[in-house]
Amino acid sequence: MIQQLEERAKQFVREQEGNINVDWKALAELKRQERYGQGHATKVIDNILKFLKQRKILVYDNTPGSYFATGCGVPLFPRPSKDMTTYAFADEKNAREYYANFFKEAQYAIILHKTIGDVEKAKE
């Protein structure tokens, strides 16, 4: 089933010539407004995350070559609000923009990681 963006979500995602650009700054601001009781970002963000997963901008966490961040040693994977599924980013650009905007007020350092896949033990 192909995920379609609802009208509210379309203002944060632009498709141009096969490229998908997400306005992470505006989306993070919407999320901050929701914290103060001034908006409803959760459904919009959930819809966008599902859409981005389908378009392979997001991949499942621990996918080799994917990007995610930690803060104080805790993984900060994007995930839908009512789902245990966690995602990572397929490209570094979107990962940097997401973490720079969604965690810009964090009191701790955000460290970006690239998953390299399974590491085999050395054979003796």
N, C-alpha and C positions, 0 to 999 in steps of 0.2 A: 504494500500500500504506500503510495507516494504521499509524503507529508507536504501539505500546502501551508503557506504562511497566511495567517489571518491578517486583516487590514492593519491593525495596530503594529504588528511585527514587521510589516513591509517597510515601515519608515526607518527601520534600523538596518535593513539588509538590502543591498543593491546588487543586481546581477547585470554585468556588462561584459559583452563579448566572451561569455563562458567563464568569467571570473566572478567570484562572490566576494563582496566587500561588506564587512560588518562594522557599523559605527559603535565600537566598544565603549567609547567615551560617553555617548548619549545613553547607551543601554545601562552603563554603570550609574549614571546620574539618575535614571529612572528607578533603579534599584535602591539608591540612597533615599530618594523621595518616599518610596514605599515604607522604609524604616520609620519615617516620621509621620506616617499616616496620610501621605499625600499622593497616592497612586496605587495602581495594581500592576506591578511588574512581573509577578510570579508566573502567571499564565503566559505572558508574552515571552519571557525568557525560556520557559519550558518549550514553547512552540519553536522558538529559534534554535534551541539546542537539538531538538529532534530533526529539524530541517537540515542543520549543519552536519549532523551524523549521517544522514542519508546522502548528502553531497560530498562526504568524505573529507570535510574540513576537520571534523572531530572523528576520532577513532576510539575504540575501547581502551581503557587504561592498560598500561604495560604492553602495548603493541610496539614491537621493535621499530625504532626510528621516530617515535612520537615524543612530544614535549609536554611536560607538566612542571609544576612548581611545588616547593615545600616552604613552609614557614614554621620556624621553631621545630623542625623535624617532622612536621605533620603534612602529609600530602594534601594539596589544595586542588583536587580535580573538579572541573565543572560537572554538575549533575542536575538532573531534573528534580524538582522539589519533592515529589512523592514517589521517588524511585531510588532503588539502591544502586542502580547502574552508574558508574563513573566513567568519564571520558578524558581523553588527552587530545592534544592538538596534533594534526598531521604536519603542520609547518611551523617554523619558528616565529614568523612574522605575526600570525594571529595569536600565538601563545604570548608573546611579549606584550602585544596590545591589550589582550584580555587581562593579564595579571597587573600590568601597569595601571589600568583604569579601575578594575574591581578591587584591588588591594592597595590603592595609593594612600589610604589613610591608616594602613596597618602600623602597629607599634613594633613590629619585628621585621627582620630582613626576609625578602622573598628570593628564593634561589631557584633558577630555572634549570631543569634537568632534561637530558635526552635519553630515552630508553634505548639500550643497545641490544637487548634480547638476552637469551640464555648464555651464561658463561660456563664453559665446560671446565672441569677440574683437570689439572695437568696430569698426564699419565707418567707414572714412575718407571 
